Amino acid sequence: MKAALQKSPISASCTFVVKELKDMYFDPNWHFHSEYQLFVVLQGRGTRFIGDHVSHFKPSDMVFTGPNLPHLWRSDHEYFEGQKNHSIHGIVIYFHENFLGETTLHKDEMLKLRQLFVKAKRGLDVTGATAVKVCHMMHELLDATGLRSIIHLLEILDVLANAPDLKLLASPGYSNTLKDGDAERMNKIHVYVMKHFQKKISLEEVSSLAHMTPTSFSRYFKTHANKTFSDFVSEIRIGHACKLLIEDDMTVLQTCYESGFQTLSNFNKQFKTITHRSPLQYKKEYTEVLYG
């Protein structure tokens, strides 16, 4: 397993790094690093974790994260089975806050950029016309070189800094309390839950992974995840349910049991708590947006 706290991907001789990712699945490890990161999914589906926020991801998903904010794009299980028709594609940009120098960010002209960086500490979901425009610019940045590449990165950041359609992801009270050893332990828990969320998961079995008693584990998990373990599992199940309702066109009853819920009443309750709408409303709203 890769180290949870990764080393800087930026060499001392570079201002920033932009990479095109093509593989069977996205990095399956829960991790954090000192750079700002702008990431867009071009191909692939799964579950996205940003701090204490959990959501399903699909192509066009774009997120801007600040330094040391734990994150993970966990591809759906079929991507790990080596099927030829399942692969991922994305573009990621890494840069440090002082990539323009120690003092430039504090100038008057950089006010909106400073505000953007503050918001990015909770993670920002980039959507709508902004996501479309920035995605195109990220493609262009892959081919840019020299000074032009730095100017192009600044143009991307300017679009983000002035965008009206950015959504904060991690909750206001979230802070990264993870040490390197904690991140490894939390990663084990993420992997286990993603493999087994469609069946009943007992507190006893998951606490044994962390070598803790159920009581100690419950307290430990809430401290580091900013939510109870039960809420965490529910969010993953509801994220999967959203995918089934939309992409697989399942009925509400089918979705309920395929997502790991034991009763329809509990599924409906949890779905409304997390998405603020019923499963049918969610499906209807998506269909209206898609087809008009």
VENTADA-V896394 format. One line per field, one symbol per residue. phi: phi as a letter, one per 40 degrees, with the letter a starting at -180 (. if undefined). Layout:
# VENTADA-V896394
phi->???
This chain:
# VENTADA-V896394
phi->.ccccccccbcccbcabbbbbbacacdcbcaaacccbbbbccahbibbbbfbcbacbadgcbbbbccfcdaabccddccccgcccbabaabbbbacdccbhcbdcccdccdccccccccccbgbccbgccccccdccccccdbcbfddcccccccccccccbccbbbcbccdccacbccdcccccccdcdcccccbccbcbcccccccccfbcdcccdccccccbgacccccccccccdccdcccccbfccccccdcccgccbcccccccccccbgacdcccccccccccbg
